[in-house]
Amino acid sequence: GTIMIMANSCLGSAILQLPYRFSKLGLALGSFYFTLVTIFSFWSYRLITKICGEYKTYSVRSMLMKTCGKGATLLVDISTVGIFFGGLCGYCIIGSDYIHSSYMWIMKIKPCQEPLIFDPTECSNYLSCKEDFQFRNQIFIVIMGFGIFLIESFITNIKVLNTISSFALLIVALTVLFVVIRVIQTLITDQLPYAEVTWLRPDPIIPTIPDVAHVLIDLPSFFGLYSLQSLIPPYYAEINVSVDERQSIIKKSTNITMIVVPILYYIMAISGSLIFNGDNQNKAYQHDNILNNFSSSDILMAIVKIMYTGVIIVSFPVVLFTLRSSICSQFRIDRKFSKKHSKYFYIIGVSLSCLATVFAMLVPKLSVIIDIFSAIFGCVIHFIMPLLINVNQHKNLSEITTEQSNHMEPLTNNITEQLTGDQTDESNIKTIHKITKGWKTMSYVGGTIIVIYDTVSFIYTLVNLFTKNPTRGICDDK
């Protein structure tokens, strides 16, 4: 049960854009980023589990208050709100994409196919088709956000929805399986099943040369693949075993989760990049969401899209509930306290749904949404927070050891033993201070590097967003 909960917490929309990331970074650099983030995340989870056991803290706030203080707690609170809001925007984009795909299949609308060479008539038809597609896409975002999600913002009982959304692991596993099946079929037959637009084998078949823009942008988005930081402390309190056994169970569950989940991620990343996102391919096969690269008439992948849409619809109110509860706690709003507070609770939910929809309309691209919110808020949650906890836990350990040594009484009257004990205590204290100093230096250097990288990533993302159209092609340039 613990493993399922942890895996479901990690797996989500981030896996859908991994093939796109690997194609743009190249296999070597993509694998390096992926491995680096996986190892760091695994270390941070072990650290948080250890702190929960030592300090008896069962929430992120209490853990931070005891180790880092109010300033760090406020920073993480704000970042948590930001990263959850980014998730709502991503839900809006993915859900609307899949509903749009279903609509195209029902109405027998073919995807836009850009001509290989410039032809005025064909380019005119292509540009007209692309305008219609983008207009329909905006309509479906509105339907998803101002329709379905707005209604769901009034849901407050999320127990049943939480249970349904917990099937994410099964759906992701099926998605990976179906993608692998299609990749094998395509590579063997040299034809993409149900392709409505001419498909070419990517050249090169294995991406090698990284795109400079993605080298500067993509690392923060990899940290979003793992999200147990906020789950471990409250789950530490809820798990129905003795206090002494909790840490052991959570460690074992984390170990298994951090084996199963990365395997699914890596299989998806490698498989998808073998048949999509080649520079020589049509724009129809260069979507950042891998499922959008498959034809709407592909029944196998259509089933996956429907399942994903269902999970998104039931997961939205769960994430929204968590987000607005966090905001309400900052302003001391308790919906059960009075009708006035209850109204505030609903107003916040409606406002967040509308804002997420507007943001999704302005930036209707999943990878860009993830890049923006990962660079701003993900840096704090996934990287800075574990480093702060690690530095301060050694500081507190040093203070505790010093205090204990100052109040230590001799166990015997033997002067030699007393002196030896004092020397040992002093040696231990010096060792701990050295460890603390070393961890501080490493943490400050690592934190500085990642903050600089994330700042560059955020600026570069905005520059690309407002100055460069990634979908430009032959017809756009004429």
Secondary structure, 3 states (H helix, E strand, C coil): CHHHHHHHHHCCHHHHHHHHHHHHHCHHHHHHHHHHHHHHHHHHHHHHHHHHHHHCCCCHHHHHHHHCCHHHHHHHHHHHHHHHHHHHHHHHHHHHHHHHHHHHHHCCCCCCCCCCCCCHHHHHHHHHHHHHHHHHHHHHHHHHHHHHHHHHCCCCCCHHHHHHHCCHHHHHHHHHHHHHHHHHHHHHHCCCCCCCCCCCCCCCCCCCCCCHHHHHHCHHHHHCCCCCCCCHHHHHHHCCCCHHHHHHHHHHHHHHHHHHHHHHHHHHHHHHHHHCCCCCCCHHHCCCCHHHHCCCCCHHHHHHHHHHHHHHHHHHHHHHHHHHHHHHHHCCCCCCCCHHHHHHHHHHHHHHHHHHHHHHHHCCCHHHHHHHHHHHHHHHHHHHHHHHHHHHHHHHHHHHHHHHHHCCCCCCCCHHHHHHHHHHHHHHHHHHHHHHHHHHHHHHHHHHHHHHHHHHHHHHHHHHHHHCCCCCCHHHHC
